[in-house]
Amino acid sequence: MINDRIIACRRCPRLVEWREQVAREKKREFRDWDYWGRPVPSLGDFNARVLIVGLAPGAHGANRTGRMFTGDSAGRWLFRALHKAGFASQPTWERRDDGMVMNDCYINAACHCAPPGNKPLPSEISNCSEYFREELRCLTNLRVVIALGKIAFDQYCRLTGVTPIPKFAHNAAYPLKPTLIASYHPSRQNTNTGKLTEPMLDAVFAQAKALLV
């Protein structure tokens, strides 16, 4: 399975070193955790009609818990919005064994390893693109793609041959097949500054839901 190959991947030496260093040293508040410390697999099933593309796992979020957007602030924002829109069974975001189930929604990322400074290099994103392409081939029911942040947006456009790459704008819908929706990433940088608010994020998923009707 593709997720098995993602978890076993060691293509990017910088990322391998960083994710494992973080898992060893840990954050003080999570010192009792057994960190995941590996590439984080995608979440959901290939029958989904909605794809969410993230950037990369957080060092002390998904790199700790082993599930996309789980264990950090970005996940708290995302799963709240997903649950409200009906795409997640519960608004949980702390542990991968909490029983949460995705509904008609699949989550992947431009890069599956936690990068230093939350900034993967272009070469590292390129190394992950094989997995992304394979997932797109398997997601045969897709109707809507939501790209969280410009890096995820640009990478999806590159992999699907969209040229020129459109201008990124929050909650803009691009008439592609499937429809592409851009969203600011629910990072602390965006949510703490008010660049992204809960109503703004909810509007993205409300638009996605409307497109499925």
Secondary structure, 3 states (H helix, E strand, C coil): CHHHHHHHCCCCHHHHHHHHHHHHHCCHHHCCCCCCCCCCCCECCCCCCEEEEECCCCCCCHHHHCCCCCCCHHHHHHHHHHHHHCCECCCCCCCCCCCCCECCEEEEECCCCCCHHHCCCHHHHHHHHHHHHHHHHHCCCCCEEEEECHHHHHHHHHHCCCCCCCCCCCCCEECCCCEEEEECCCCHHHHCCCCCCHHHHHHHHHHHHHHCC
